[in-house]
Amino acid sequence: MRKIRMKTLIVNKNTPDLADDQRRQIELMSEQFSEFNNEIIIHNCVEEPFLGKLHGHYQALQKNLDKAVDYYWFNHPDLSFAVDRNCLKTLLRIMEENPNIAVISPVHNGGYINMHKEGAEWHPVSTCDYLSLLIRGDVVNKIGFLNPVFKYSWGAIHEYSYKVYKNNLCIAYCDAARMHHYGGTTYGGKGVESREEYVKKAKKFAGNYFISEYGQNWDSKFTQVLPKGVISSYPTHRKIFEESFIKPNKINNKKKGNLKRLMAKIIRVFGFMKNFLYQLNLNSDKEKKLHLGCGKSKREGWINIDVDSKLKPDIVASAVKLNMFKDCSTSIIEACHLLEHLTYDEAENALDEWFRVLKDNGKLYLELPDLRRCIELLCEKSGREADWFAMIGLYGDVAGIKKDGMTQVHKYGWTFEELERSLKKAGFREINKIPITQTWRKATKYKRDMRIECIK
C-alpha cells in the first residue's frame, strides 16, 4: 500500500472518556501500517447552545482542512473498534483497491438483516452510517462535507449521497469491517434531551428540509441518480421522516417516552459495566504476570498481550502503552523477541513503561538477539546457515516480513552492554545474563540470543 496521509476527527460533547479510549484504539490500528501518517484530533463541542455533532465535525474539518490529505475519518465518540482491530486496515485497503468509492462505513458488530454473504467485503448503498465515515480527501475538496444545518444528523447522509452519486462515485458499506456502538450513553443526561425528543426533532427537520430544498418528489429525484443494482432507501426514509407530521397520541407518547428513557439508562449502565469489571480485575491485588508480544504462545496463568488481534491475546495492546495497568501493579513482565522490533526511542519508552507497572522488587525478563554475537557469526564464516541466522537476528525473519509486513522487521540491535545502560537509565538493577528459554529456535546452536533478568 502506498504512503497514506490521513486525519481522524472524533467529535465529543460530554463523553471524553469514550473519545479518549477510541483515540487509543485508532493509534493501535494505525501502527499496523509501515508508511502511514494518521493525525487523530478530538474536537470538543463547547458552544452553547449545542449545535449538534455534525456541526462539531464541520468545525473540526474547517480547522484541519488540508488538500494534501488522502482520507478523513469522521467518528462519533461512543464507538469502539475493540471488536475489530483490523477495521481501519480493511477500510483503507478496500478504498485503495476501489477508487470509485467516495465514502465507506464499517458495519455494526453482528451485522444486519440485508448484509451480503460471507466473501462480499463491501457493496454500494444509497446511504451509509454517519456514526463512522471514511471519506476521500479529494471528494471533500470537490463536494465538501455533510451539511451542518442538520443539527440532529438525520438526513444529512441522504443529501450527501445524492451529491456523491451525481458525481459518478459511490457510497459503500464495508461488510468486512466492524464497529461497536455503545448507544444510549448520552440521551437523557443532565442538560441533554431524551432520545424520544431528539428523534422527534430529527424527523421533523429532515422531512421539512427535503421538501423545501428539493421539492415534493425529492426521494424520486435522489433515486434517479443511483446506478443499477443499488437499492434506494430514500422512499422508506421519507416515510420515517414524515411520521413527525402526524399528531401523536400524547398519552401513549408519554408512556413510550418513559420506557425509552428507562431502556437508555439500562443500556448505558450495561455498556460500561463489562469494561468496569474487566478493568477492576486487571488492577486487583492478585499477582499478575504479563507476557508481552505473546504471539501464538499463550501462557496459562499469565496475561497474554499482543498488538495483533488475529492472535486472540487476552489484551490487544501495544507493549509500549500499558494504560490499562496501574503503577506498581504487576509482579513479572516477560518480553521474548519483542525489544528488537522497536526503534531505540520506542524501546526506551517501553522500559520506562514496564518499570512503571512493575511492583518494587518485581522482575523483568527479556530475550532477544545479541548484536555482538550476530556480528561474530558473520565474521567467523561458519557457514551459510550461521550467516542466515545472524542476518535474521540483525534484520528480522524474511518469511515473517513477507507475511506480516513491517511489524516483523528488527528496528534496533542490542548488545548486553547497551541494553544494560538503558535498563539502568529506566531504574532497573541487578541486571544479569541468564540461560535462554526459547531453546527450540534453530539459532540456539549458534548461541545467537541472550536472556536478561533484572529487578525493579
ZICORFEN-V853974 format. One record per residue. N is the residue number from 1. PHI is phi in whole degrees, 0 to 359 (none if undefined). NEAR is the number of other C-alpha atoms within 8 Angstrom. D_CENTER is the distance of its C-alpha to the mean C-alpha in Angstrom with 2 decimals. Layout:
n:phi:near:d_center
N:PHI:NEAR:D_CENTER
N:PHI:NEAR:D_CENTER
This chain:
n:phi:near:d_center
1:none:4:18.62
2:295:4:20.02
3:292:6:18.81
4:243:8:16.41
5:247:11:16.24
6:216:13:13.67
7:231:12:13.19
8:256:12:10.47
9:245:15:12.62
10:258:14:11.75
11:259:17:15.17
12:229:15:16.46
13:248:9:19.91
14:218:5:20.37
15:229:10:17.20
16:298:9:16.19
17:294:6:14.96
18:292:10:12.34
19:299:14:11.36
20:289:8:11.26
21:299:9:9.23
22:296:12:6.41
23:302:10:7.24
24:295:8:7.20
25:297:12:3.88
26:290:10:3.22
27:301:9:6.58
28:295:11:6.37
29:296:12:4.90
30:292:11:7.53
31:290:7:10.00
32:285:8:10.53
33:260:8:12.62
34:280:8:16.14
35:236:7:17.00
36:202:10:14.24
37:238:7:14.33
38:242:9:11.45
39:274:7:12.95
40:261:10:10.83
41:237:8:13.46
42:262:10:13.94
43:259:11:17.15
44:269:8:19.31
45:277:10:21.89
46:252:6:25.09
47:291:6:27.72
48:232:5:30.18
49:290:4:30.70
50:295:7:27.06
51:260:9:26.78
52:103:9:23.60
53:293:14:19.87
54:296:13:20.79
55:296:12:23.22
56:298:14:20.63
57:296:13:18.39
58:297:11:21.68
59:297:8:22.65
60:300:11:19.41
61:294:9:19.87
62:299:7:23.52
63:286:6:22.86
64:240:6:20.35
65:297:6:21.90
66:210:5:22.29
67:294:7:24.04
68:273:6:22.70
69:285:10:19.03
70:279:10:18.07
71:216:11:15.27
72:244:13:14.20
73:244:12:11.11
74:260:14:12.50
75:232:13:10.68
76:283:11:12.58
77:286:12:11.86
78:270:11:12.47
79:243:13:9.43
80:231:12:7.33
81:250:13:4.86
82:296:8:6.94
83:286:9:9.31
84:206:10:7.80
85:289:11:5.95
86:258:9:7.68
87:306:14:6.80
88:297:11:6.55
89:300:11:9.34
90:292:10:11.30
91:302:14:11.33
92:293:8:12.52
93:299:9:14.94
94:293:9:16.49
95:296:10:16.91
96:293:8:18.49
97:279:6:20.73
98:229:7:21.81
99:295:7:22.90
100:279:7:24.39
101:280:11:21.08
102:270:12:20.68
103:221:11:17.92
104:220:15:15.48
105:235:14:13.51
106:288:14:11.60
107:258:13:13.89
108:294:10:14.06
109:303:8:13.87
110:102:4:17.46
111:78:8:18.17
112:203:7:21.17
113:302:4:24.90
114:266:4:25.20
115:298:7:22.27
116:294:8:23.45
117:294:5:24.53
118:307:5:22.61
119:108:4:22.51
120:272:9:22.15
121:289:8:18.61
122:205:11:19.06
123:206:10:21.97
124:288:9:23.30
125:222:12:23.73
126:284:13:25.67
127:217:10:22.89
128:240:11:19.16
129:255:8:16.94
130:294:9:16.69
131:304:8:13.95
132:211:11:11.49
133:233:12:13.36
134:259:12:12.82
135:239:13:16.33
136:296:11:18.31
137:298:12:19.73
138:290:8:23.23
139:289:10:23.02
140:299:10:22.27
141:297:8:25.17
142:270:6:27.46
143:260:8:26.72
144:94:7:24.98
145:240:7:22.44
146:302:10:22.88
147:289:8:26.06
148:289:9:25.60
149:292:5:28.86
150:282:13:26.97
151:304:11:26.51
152:259:11:25.41
153:73:12:23.12
154:305:9:24.99
155:98:8:26.52
156:298:11:24.63
157:290:13:22.72
158:294:10:26.15
159:295:9:27.80
160:293:11:25.04
161:295:12:25.13
162:300:10:28.91
163:293:9:28.64
164:296:13:26.21
165:291:13:28.54
166:296:8:31.56
167:265:6:30.21
168:61:7:30.12
169:247:10:26.33
170:220:13:24.22
171:250:16:21.35
172:221:14:19.38
173:260:13:17.39
174:258:13:15.22
175:292:14:16.44
176:267:11:14.53
177:238:13:10.98
178:242:13:10.23
179:218:15:9.00
180:243:11:10.97
181:255:8:13.03
182:299:11:14.91
183:65:8:17.77
184:67:10:20.96
185:273:10:19.50
186:237:9:21.39
187:298:11:24.37
188:77:11:27.70
189:288:8:26.75
190:300:4:29.15
191:76:5:29.88
192:239:8:27.59
193:290:9:29.26
194:290:10:28.97
195:298:11:26.99
196:302:8:30.42
197:292:8:31.46
198:300:10:28.21
199:297:9:28.49
200:301:9:32.18
201:290:10:31.77
202:297:13:28.92
203:298:14:31.16
204:298:12:34.20
205:296:9:32.74
206:298:12:31.20
207:301:12:34.44
208:291:8:36.67
209:299:8:34.57
210:293:11:34.56
211:294:11:38.29
212:293:8:39.11
213:271:6:37.16
214:235:8:37.46
215:93:8:40.45
216:296:7:41.35
217:254:8:40.11
218:301:10:36.71
219:295:9:35.01
220:292:9:37.45
221:299:8:36.98
222:293:10:33.19
223:296:9:33.74
224:298:6:36.14
225:273:9:33.57
226:285:10:31.41
227:289:6:32.06
228:300:4:33.73
229:99:4:31.62
230:267:9:29.10
231:285:6:29.93
232:277:9:30.49
233:261:8:28.99
234:298:12:30.84
235:300:9:34.07
236:296:7:32.36
237:291:8:30.22
238:298:10:33.39
239:300:8:35.14
240:295:9:32.38
241:300:12:32.52
242:276:11:36.31
243:300:8:36.50
244:291:12:36.47
245:280:6:39.85
246:270:6:41.46
247:292:5:42.91
248:281:5:41.31
249:284:6:43.30
250:298:6:42.91
251:292:6:43.68
252:297:7:41.23
253:298:9:38.60
254:295:8:39.04
255:297:8:38.70
256:297:8:35.57
257:297:9:34.15
258:297:8:34.91
259:295:8:33.35
260:294:10:30.12
261:295:12:29.91
262:296:8:30.49
263:297:8:27.82
264:299:12:25.29
265:294:10:26.19
266:297:8:25.95
267:298:12:22.46
268:297:12:21.38
269:294:8:22.98
270:296:8:21.71
271:299:9:18.07
272:265:8:18.30
273:295:8:20.92
274:300:8:18.97
275:296:8:16.53
276:297:8:19.70
277:295:8:21.68
278:295:8:19.15
279:296:9:18.96
280:298:8:22.75
281:292:7:23.24
282:299:8:21.22
283:252:9:23.45
284:285:6:26.68
285:280:5:29.80
286:299:4:29.68
287:302:6:29.70
288:241:10:26.32
289:237:12:25.96
290:259:12:22.71
291:252:13:22.36
292:272:13:19.85
293:62:13:18.69
294:295:13:20.33
295:61:9:19.59
296:276:5:21.71
297:270:5:24.09
298:268:9:23.48
299:254:8:26.03
300:290:4:27.62
301:87:5:27.85
302:250:10:25.03
303:266:11:21.40
304:272:14:19.73
305:236:16:16.54
306:208:16:14.71
307:280:10:11.54
308:265:10:12.06
309:293:11:11.21
310:298:4:14.11
311:278:8:16.49
312:54:7:15.88
313:287:13:16.35
314:295:7:17.07
315:226:8:14.02
316:269:11:10.92
317:197:10:10.93
318:282:10:12.35
319:294:11:16.10
320:277:9:16.46
321:232:8:14.60
322:254:10:15.98
323:295:5:15.51
324:283:6:15.98
325:247:9:19.54
326:284:8:22.41
327:300:8:24.94
328:54:9:27.59
329:245:12:26.06
330:235:13:26.23
331:265:12:29.36
332:221:12:28.32
333:233:14:25.53
334:232:11:25.80
335:226:13:23.97
336:262:12:25.69
337:51:11:25.18
338:243:11:22.02
339:301:10:23.49
340:290:13:24.70
341:273:12:21.21
342:252:12:20.51
343:291:9:22.22
344:302:8:25.05
345:296:7:23.27
346:298:9:20.17
347:296:11:22.70
348:296:10:24.67
349:295:9:21.69
350:296:11:20.86
351:298:11:24.54
352:297:9:24.53
353:293:11:21.55
354:292:9:23.29
355:298:11:26.52
356:298:8:25.02
357:277:13:23.91
358:285:16:27.10
359:287:11:30.16
360:301:6:33.43
361:70:7:34.99
362:292:11:31.73
363:248:12:31.51
364:244:12:29.14
365:241:13:29.63
366:234:12:28.51
367:228:13:29.48
368:193:12:29.19
369:296:15:31.45
370:269:14:34.33
371:305:11:34.54
372:299:8:38.29
373:291:12:38.93
374:299:15:37.00
375:293:9:39.25
376:300:8:42.31
377:300:13:41.63
378:294:11:41.56
379:286:6:44.75
380:289:6:46.53
381:54:9:46.29
382:277:9:46.19
383:128:6:45.26
384:297:7:42.55
385:296:7:40.50
386:299:13:40.58
387:299:12:39.55
388:298:8:36.68
389:290:11:35.24
390:294:14:35.81
391:294:10:33.83
392:297:10:30.93
393:300:14:31.11
394:281:12:30.97
395:243:9:28.41
396:111:12:26.57
397:283:10:27.25
398:300:7:27.79
399:296:6:26.91
400:295:10:23.62
401:294:13:22.72
402:297:7:23.81
403:280:6:21.72
404:246:8:18.41
405:82:10:18.75
406:295:8:18.51
407:296:9:16.98
408:265:11:20.54
409:284:11:22.43
410:276:12:24.45
411:256:10:23.96
412:201:10:26.75
413:254:10:29.93
414:239:11:31.43
415:268:9:35.04
416:300:7:35.99
417:295:6:37.54
418:293:8:34.54
419:293:9:32.19
420:301:9:34.83
421:297:8:34.88
422:291:10:31.12
423:294:12:31.26
424:296:9:34.21
425:299:7:32.49
426:285:10:29.65
427:116:8:32.44
428:284:12:32.96
429:223:9:36.55
430:47:7:38.68
431:270:11:36.77
432:223:7:38.31
433:277:8:38.06
434:226:8:38.36
435:300:6:38.58
436:291:9:35.43
437:253:5:34.13
438:273:5:32.46
439:287:7:35.90
440:288:5:34.85
441:293:6:33.53
442:295:6:36.20
443:288:10:36.10
444:301:10:37.63
445:293:6:41.14
446:258:7:40.81
447:52:8:39.62
448:285:14:36.70
449:261:12:34.28
450:226:13:34.65
451:235:13:33.53
452:242:12:33.42
453:241:13:33.98
454:211:12:33.89
455:234:11:34.11
456:281:13:32.69
